[in-house]
Amino acid sequence: MTGVTQSEQMERREARRTRLDLLQRLPPGPGAELGVFRGDFSQSILEVARPSKLYLVDLFAGEQCSGDVNGSRFETVDMAGMEAVIRRRYAGRADVEVVKGVSWDWLRRQSAGSLAWVYIDTDHSYMTTVMELRWAAHAVARGGVIAGHDYHNELFPGVVRAVREFAAQRRLHVEVYDGDRLASYVMVA
Ligand SMILES: C[S@@+](CC[C@H](N)C(=O)[O-])C[C@H]1O[C@@H](n2cnc3c(N)ncnc32)[C@H](O)[C@@H]1O
């Protein structure tokens, strides 16, 4: 039996849970959303999870196209302009830090175990996800949560492959919140 097959068996599908339910599961403390886009989910994180500190990390460069949680209503956005909008929105809030940077490189520079959770939602490629998971494991405290969006084998096979390999190597269970068309995954570090 290969590691990937073992990991598939370690997946638990939660058919009725959405990523809003996932927010209620995040442990208290500081957390990071990697891939912010228009900041819509960031707002939900602040309202539901109420982290002690929220890092909003994005490349904030070029034009980016993204859909909603169900992969519909696509929009193309000038991310330099969006960075300015998001910085204005959270100006004066000590509990929010907007970071322009590469997701995994930012994680790599955090102190070991300094975050309670990470939510990954960037370019969904295999290699980026591998790097993000690797450095999330460094930055997130034991018992913290490593989660992400777009766990969908046909549309984002790189995400599913990277998560299954990571979970198999570390013997972690993967909860799949399947209530949105594009599922989210949750692992406890
Ligand atoms: C799918 S959107 C994020 C959507 C947002 N999380 C939400 O739910 O509303 C992807 C975002 O990831 C950013 N991005 C892509 N690759 C990145 C990387 N390696 N590091 C940081 N941000 C990245 C893009 O600029 C884009 O804004």
The ligand as an SDF file (V2000), in Angstrom:
LIG
                    3D

 27 29  0  0  0  0  0  0  0  0999 V2000
   -8.0770   32.2460   -4.5610 C   0  0  0  0  0  0  0  0  0  0  0  0
   -7.5060   33.8400   -4.2030 S   0  0  0  0  0  0  0  0  0  0  0  0
   -7.7350   33.9840   -2.4570 C   0  0  0  0  0  0  0  0  0  0  0  0
   -9.1640   34.0700   -2.0660 C   0  0  0  0  0  0  0  0  0  0  0  0
   -9.4380   34.4110   -0.6010 C   0  0  0  0  0  0  0  0  0  0  0  0
   -8.7360   33.5200    0.3070 N   0  0  0  0  0  0  0  0  0  0  0  0
  -10.9230   34.3150   -0.3320 C   0  0  0  0  0  0  0  0  0  0  0  0
  -11.3740   33.2430    0.0980 O   0  0  0  0  0  0  0  0  0  0  0  0
  -11.6410   35.2870   -0.5580 O   0  0  0  0  0  0  0  0  0  0  0  0
   -5.7650   33.5950   -4.3760 C   0  0  0  0  0  0  0  0  0  0  0  0
   -4.8810   34.7510   -3.9230 C   0  0  0  0  0  0  0  0  0  0  0  0
   -3.5840   34.2070   -3.6720 O   0  0  0  0  0  0  0  0  0  0  0  0
   -2.5990   35.1370   -4.0340 C   0  0  0  0  0  0  0  0  0  0  0  0
   -1.3680   34.3570   -4.2580 N   0  0  0  0  0  0  0  0  0  0  0  0
   -1.1020   33.4800   -5.2680 C   0  0  0  0  0  0  0  0  0  0  0  0
    0.0710   32.8870   -5.0660 N   0  0  0  0  0  0  0  0  0  0  0  0
    0.5730   33.3730   -3.8970 C   0  0  0  0  0  0  0  0  0  0  0  0
    1.7390   33.1250   -3.1290 C   0  0  0  0  0  0  0  0  0  0  0  0
    2.6630   32.2140   -3.5160 N   0  0  0  0  0  0  0  0  0  0  0  0
    1.9240   33.8040   -1.9850 N   0  0  0  0  0  0  0  0  0  0  0  0
    0.9930   34.7180   -1.5500 C   0  0  0  0  0  0  0  0  0  0  0  0
   -0.1540   34.9690   -2.2300 N   0  0  0  0  0  0  0  0  0  0  0  0
   -0.3580   34.3120   -3.3870 C   0  0  0  0  0  0  0  0  0  0  0  0
   -3.1610   35.8510   -5.2460 C   0  0  0  0  0  0  0  0  0  0  0  0
   -2.6000   37.1250   -5.3800 O   0  0  0  0  0  0  0  0  0  0  0  0
   -4.6720   35.8720   -4.9390 C   0  0  0  0  0  0  0  0  0  0  0  0
   -5.0530   37.1000   -4.3520 O   0  0  0  0  0  0  0  0  0  0  0  0
  1  2  1  0
  2  3  1  0
  2 10  1  0
  3  4  1  0
  4  5  1  0
  5  6  1  0
  5  7  1  0
  7  8  2  0
  7  9  1  0
 10 11  1  0
 11 12  1  0
 11 26  1  0
 12 13  1  0
 13 14  1  0
 13 24  1  0
 14 15  1  0
 14 23  1  0
 15 16  2  0
 16 17  1  0
 17 18  1  0
 17 23  2  0
 18 19  1  0
 18 20  2  0
 20 21  1  0
 21 22  2  0
 22 23  1  0
 24 25  1  0
 24 26  1  0
 26 27  1  0
M  CHG  2   2   1   9  -1
M  END
$$$$
